[in-house]
Structures are given as C-alpha cells and as structure tokens.
Amino acid sequence: MDGFDNRTSYTPILPFWKDRMPHGERKDRVRKMYDTLAGVYYLWRSATHPVNMKRILEKLAMNSKDTLVDVGTGPGIVPIKLRKLGIENPILGVDLSPKEIEIARHKASKLSHNHLTFEVGDMEKLPLPDASHSRLCCIEALLLLDCPEKALSEFHRVLKPGGKAVIVEPKNTGLSKKLFYAFFKLALKSYSLFRTEYKNFSETDFRGPCYFTREKLEYTMNSCRFEHISLEEDHTHFYCVLEKNNGIH
Ligand SMILES: C[S@@+](CC[C@H](N)C(=O)[O-])C[C@H]1O[C@@H](n2cnc3c(N)ncnc32)[C@H](O)[C@@H]1O
C-alpha cells in the first residue's frame, strides 16, 4: 500500500466498509459502477448537484491566464457550470470512468467556443505533466479513494509553483448520506434487473463511500506537501484550499 493505507481512519457509512479489499479492487468497482450508471447519474447529479459553485469560484481565484483541471469530473457538470458562470479559461476534466467522460464530452460539445476538454485518467496517477496547470479542483471524489494522500501528491505534482487546489468533500450529514445511498441502491437494483452483465452487481459491491470527518480531512491535508492550507465548512460540505509553494523564499 506504499504506506498510504489509512482507510480505517475514515468514518464508515456501511458496516461492510470495514471489510478489507485487495488494493485496486475498490477502484475497479468504482469505475464499473460509474460506467454502469453514467446516464442516470448525469440526470440525477445535474438535478441535485449540491455544491456551492460561486464559493468554489471564489476560492479558485482565477485570473485570465489560469488553466484549471477538474479531477473526478464525472459527467462534467462542474466545468460546464463554471463555463455558464462566465469562466472562459481552458478547463480539463479527468475521470476514471470512460462512460462519464463520454457524457461530459457530449454535453460540452453543445456549448460554443467551450475550451473544455475531457480525458480518462486516475487521480492517483494523473496523465498530466509536472507543473502543467495553475488551478485544480476536486469535488466530492476524494472520499472514493483508498489512498487520498496519493491523489494529493499528484495534485501537488501537476500544479505550477504558486498554484492552487480547491477540494470539496461532503459531510456525513443525515440527508446527504440518505440521498446518496438511496440513489445508488435504487439505480443498481434497476440495472441488475435489465443488464445481465450486472446481474450480481449490488450496492454492496460499491462498499462506500467513506466520508471524511473534519479531523480526518485536516490530518490528510496536513500530510501533503502543500504550503498553505485552509479548511472551511458549511452545513453540508468541507471546502479546502491548498496552495503550492511559489518557490520564492
Ligand atoms: C461523486 S462523483 C462527483 C463528480 C463531479 N466531481 C461532480 O461534482 O459532479 C465522483 C467521481 O469521481 C470519479 N473517481 C473515483 N475515483 C477516481 C480516481 N481514482 N480517479 C479519477 N476519478 C475518480 C468517479 O468516477 C466519479 O465520476
């Protein structure tokens, strides 16, 4: 596990989360689940997207030269919303699920002059050169990983000196937990009725997510190489800003 296995330090949402899976198995299950549900997930997510985009924008503090990567972009709702809020900077969305990326590309193609691109990729090993972007965001995705620290180290690598990452994680509040769980349970059950390849695919295959507590999020953020870290919360989410050293001492 490269010394990164601290899964037991998260708050388990479901009892079977405590079961240990071989490293990589959860990633395959997460990819398969988001691939399977991509169409219905887009509809559900765009209708219920729970994150305050203006707050994210404020925290990203972009100028006209900045380029943004949205990691764990799913069907591209965040880049498309940013574009609709008037942000014209180039935005690259990266996601593990090829189906989510297919939907993101399709939706973005309907916008004119969009400067939005999407690529399949794993945030624990981003398909991007070192110091290639000045801004990065990751919305409600870190909780799906075995090793969030690996992703944070990748975020640090791909950011330019002085670059900034904004990470938003949902809180384990009653409503978000119930909504999330109800959606996946219903969707997975429906799919297993109609798609024979997913006959035995149930919500227990997903085994997650594991929500961060404030304490664990602080601990995780502080274990990464970013220089300035801030963490705020509202009643549903944590908002973290991480800044990479600009190399000037
Ligand atoms: C809850 S969705 C959030 C999607 C999007 N950020 C939004 O706010 O609409 C989480 C996304 O993270 C992606 N994901 C999970 N693990 C990943 C990984 N290791 N690398 C890249 N994407 C990942 C999933 O495929 C899924 O699309």
The ligand as an SDF file (V2000), in Angstrom:
LIG
                    3D

 27 29  0  0  0  0  0  0  0  0999 V2000
  -19.4860   11.7340   -6.6860 C   0  0  0  0  0  0  0  0  0  0  0  0
  -18.8190   11.8090   -8.3430 S   0  0  0  0  0  0  0  0  0  0  0  0
  -18.5010   13.5600   -8.4540 C   0  0  0  0  0  0  0  0  0  0  0  0
  -18.4430   14.0390   -9.8730 C   0  0  0  0  0  0  0  0  0  0  0  0
  -18.1790   15.5500  -10.0390 C   0  0  0  0  0  0  0  0  0  0  0  0
  -16.9760   15.9800   -9.3560 N   0  0  0  0  0  0  0  0  0  0  0  0
  -19.3470   16.3760   -9.5920 C   0  0  0  0  0  0  0  0  0  0  0  0
  -19.2330   17.0840   -8.5810 O   0  0  0  0  0  0  0  0  0  0  0  0
  -20.3970   16.3130  -10.2610 O   0  0  0  0  0  0  0  0  0  0  0  0
  -17.1870   11.1230   -8.1140 C   0  0  0  0  0  0  0  0  0  0  0  0
  -16.4140   10.9050   -9.4070 C   0  0  0  0  0  0  0  0  0  0  0  0
  -15.0670   10.5590   -9.0570 O   0  0  0  0  0  0  0  0  0  0  0  0
  -14.5990    9.6220  -10.0210 C   0  0  0  0  0  0  0  0  0  0  0  0
  -13.4440    8.8890   -9.4780 N   0  0  0  0  0  0  0  0  0  0  0  0
  -13.4230    7.9900   -8.4850 C   0  0  0  0  0  0  0  0  0  0  0  0
  -12.1770    7.5350   -8.2780 N   0  0  0  0  0  0  0  0  0  0  0  0
  -11.3760    8.1650   -9.1820 C   0  0  0  0  0  0  0  0  0  0  0  0
   -9.9840    8.1210   -9.4840 C   0  0  0  0  0  0  0  0  0  0  0  0
   -9.1440    7.3030   -8.8190 N   0  0  0  0  0  0  0  0  0  0  0  0
   -9.5170    8.9210  -10.4560 N   0  0  0  0  0  0  0  0  0  0  0  0
  -10.3360    9.7390  -11.1650 C   0  0  0  0  0  0  0  0  0  0  0  0
  -11.6770    9.8180  -10.9370 N   0  0  0  0  0  0  0  0  0  0  0  0
  -12.1860    9.0520   -9.9440 C   0  0  0  0  0  0  0  0  0  0  0  0
  -15.8000    8.7370  -10.2780 C   0  0  0  0  0  0  0  0  0  0  0  0
  -15.6730    8.0240  -11.5000 O   0  0  0  0  0  0  0  0  0  0  0  0
  -16.9380    9.7670  -10.2790 C   0  0  0  0  0  0  0  0  0  0  0  0
  -17.2090   10.2340  -11.5750 O   0  0  0  0  0  0  0  0  0  0  0  0
  1  2  1  0
  2  3  1  0
  2 10  1  0
  3  4  1  0
  4  5  1  0
  5  6  1  0
  5  7  1  0
  7  8  2  0
  7  9  1  0
 10 11  1  0
 11 12  1  0
 11 26  1  0
 12 13  1  0
 13 14  1  0
 13 24  1  0
 14 15  1  0
 14 23  1  0
 15 16  2  0
 16 17  1  0
 17 18  1  0
 17 23  2  0
 18 19  1  0
 18 20  2  0
 20 21  1  0
 21 22  2  0
 22 23  1  0
 24 25  1  0
 24 26  1  0
 26 27  1  0
M  CHG  2   2   1   9  -1
M  END
$$$$
